[in-house]
């Protein structure tokens, strides 16, 4: 007789070796998320009339800056892991071991996208709209890396989907066998559902340029706000009833709402005209000629 498991087991390992070369699950899932964003985002941008070559021009700068932003956010919010006396500065550049703050990655990555797009004299809003659902799916994929690393789990639970954590990764003060909320799974599911919502909105609603990107902030911010309050990892800086990270996520929701109405007020078309694309291509040819 088939019986459902009463908990979710954690992976027994998070790194494999091809000879001397380590293959880390965390790094592999991050890489998969980046590639997914680029290829799906590229298709969506081309469908909006954009030049498919532009996303690769942007990615050269935005991807490394996003990684730097994610690491800086992690270091800023968990300084004890990276600074003496309890931490090590040598851990800061070792991003493949885990520890990426997605909010920092999004902020610095988006700022870089904006600068590069302005440099190319291309409209930014349709580009962000194209990437919005792809980024959510990429974030969902990236959370699998946290699962393999046995990190970023939530409070103890007796629910049948409680997450098993090995003794080596067990937080201090909890007995062996304690089950925890699988917050990586909560965020993974939330992000996938959010991506479906954004795709549906793009197909069935009359949206102006930028509204889908602002909706991303609303969707992700709402999910992250409640998930942060379930997490048990340090640092747990509380401000009133919520963790500081939850308030930060809610600020994304507020910015997203304001941006949504601002984009509606501007009422720019969500697709690019042939004239816009030809103008950008001509500017690129002139720049290459110099």
N, C-alpha and C positions, 0 to 999 in steps of 0.2 A: 504494500500500500504506500502510495506517494504521500510524503508529508513535507510541508513547507518548512524551510529553515527558520529558526527563531532568532537569527542574527546574521549580520553581514561579515564574512571573514575578510581580514586585511591581506593583501598580497604578502607572500613570504619573502620577497626580495624586490628591490627597486633598481638594481643595476645588474647588467650582464656584460660579459667580456668576449670580445672577438680578438683573441690573442691578448696583446697588452692594451687594446683599446676598450675603454669602458663605455657602455651604452646605458645611459641613465634614463629611466622612464620619465622623470620630470622634464628633462630637456627634450626628449622625443615628442612628448605631448605639446609642449610649448611650440616646437618647430612645426608640428602638424597644424596647430591652430593658426600660426602665422601664414603658412602656405594656403590653408583653406580661405583665410581672409583675402589674400591676394588674388587667388584664382576666381573665387566666387564674386568678390567685390569687383574684379576686372570685368567679368561678364555683365554684372548689373550696371556698371558704369557705361559699358559699350551699348547696352540696351537703352540707356537714357540719351544716347547720342554722343557720348564722350569718346575721346581718343583712347583706345585700349593701351597704347604705349605709355600714357601718362602715369598710370598707377605704378609702373616699374621705376619711373623717374622719382616718384615720391617715396617708394619703398626703400630705396637706397639710403635715404636719410631718416625716414620715419621709424623704420623697424629698429635700428640700433638705438635711436633716441628713446623709443618706447621701452626697450629693455633697460636702458639707463634710468629712465624715470621710475620704472617698476622697482628697481633695486634701491634707488634713493628713498622711495616711500617706505620700503621694508626696513632699511637702516634707520630712518628717522623715527619710525614707530616702534622699533624693537632695538634700541641702542645697546641694551645690556648684552646682546648676542655678538656685537661687533666691536665694542670698545672695552678696554681694560676697566676694572680688574677681572670681570667675569667673562668677557668676550675676547675675540681676536680680530684685529684689523685685516688679517689675511683672508678672512671669510668673505669680506665685502665683494671682491671680484669673482668669487666662485659661485656664480648664479646657477650653475648646473646642479648644485646640491639642493636647491630649493630656496624659497624666500623671494617672491616677487609680489609687490603690491600692485594689483591690477589698476587701482585708481591712479597711482602715479604714472603707470604705463600709458593709460588713456590720456591723461592731462598733457604729458610731455610729447606723446606721440601725435596728438591732435594739434598741439601748438606747432609742431614741426610740419605737419601736413599743411596747415594754414600758411606758413611762411613759404614753403616750396610752391604751393599753388599760386600764391600772390606773385612769386618770382616769375612764374610761367604765365602770368596774366590770365589765369583760368578761374572760373567761378568755383568757389569752395563748397557751397551748400549742396549741389547735386552730387558731388564726390562723397561727402559725408553721408548723404542719404543712401548712396550705393553700398557703403561699407557697413552701415548700422546693423542689419540682421546678421551679416557675416561675422562681425566682431562678437556678437552675443554667442553664436555657435562656437567660435574659436575659444571664448572664455569657458564654455561648457567643456570643451575638449581639454583645455588646460587644467580644469579641476581634477581630472583623472590623475594628473601628476601628483596632486596633493594626496589622493587616495593611496597611490603606491608608496609615497613617502610617510604615510601614516601621520599626517599633520592637519591642522585646521579643522579638527572635529569639534563637536559640541558638548553640551552638558551630559551627565549620565542619564540613561533612560532604560526603561524596561520594555519599550516597544519592540515588536518582533523584527523591526529593521534596524535595531541597534547595531553599532559598529564595533567589532572586536579590535582591540589594540594590543599589540605585543607588549610584554613587560618592559622591553627596552625603550619603548616610546610612551609608556604609561606616565601620566602626570603624577607628580609627588602627592602622596596622601590618598591615592585611590588603590584599592586592593586588586590583585590580579583577577581577571575575568570580568571586570566592570565593562559594561557596554555604554557607548556614547552615541549621541545624535550624529548621523553622517551628514554634517553640514555641507561637505563637498557635493554630496548627491542632491541635497536640497537646491543648492545654487545651480548645479548642472541642469536639473529639471526646469527650474525657473527660467534659466537663460534660453533653453530650447523652446519653451512655451512662448517666451518673449519674442524670440526670433520669428516664430510662426505668426504671432500677432502683428509684428512689423511688416512681414511679407503680405499678410492679408490686408493691412491698411494701405500699403502701397498699390495693391491691385484693385481695391474696391472703394477707396475714398479719394475724393479730389483734394490732393495735398499740394501745397506750395513748396518751393525749394527750401530745404532745411527742416521742415516739420518732422520728417521721419527721423532725422538725427536727434532732434530735441526729444522726440518720443523715446528714443533709446535711453536718454538720461533718466526719464521718468520711470520707465520699466525697470531698468537695472537698479536705480536708486531705491525704489520701493522694495525690491527683493533683497538687496544688500542690507538695508536698514534692519529688517527683522531677523535676517540670518546672523548678522553681527551680534545681536543680543543673545543668540543661542550658543555662540562659540565660547570655548573655555580657554583658548590659548592666550598667552600674555602678549602685549600688555592689555590689561582690562581697565582703561581709564574711563571711569563713569562720570557723567555730567547729568545730574538729576536721575531720571528713570532709564536713561539710555547710555550705552557706551559712546565714547567720543566718535568712534568710527561710524556709528549709526547716525549721529547728528550730521556727520560729514556726508553720508549717503543721502540723507534727507535734503541736504542743501543742493545736491544734484537734482533732486525732484523739483525743488523750487526753481532752480535755473532752467530746467527743462520746460516747466510750465510757462515761465516768462518768455523763453526762447520760442516756444510754440506760437504764442500770440504775436510775438514780434515778427516771425516769419510769415504769419498770416497777414499781418498789416503790410509787410513789404510786397507780398503777393507776386514773388518772382516765379517764373515757370520752373517746374521740377526737372524738365528735360533741357538738353542743350540744342541750340539751333545749328544748322549746317554752317552758318556764317561764323558763329562762335568758334567752332572746331577749326574751320579754315583759317581764321584769324590767329589762333594759337599755333597752328602748324606753320604758318608763314613767319610768325615771330621766332619759332624754333629754328627754321631754316636760316633766318637772318643771323641769329645768335651763333649757329654753327659756322656760318660763313666768316664770322669775325675771328 
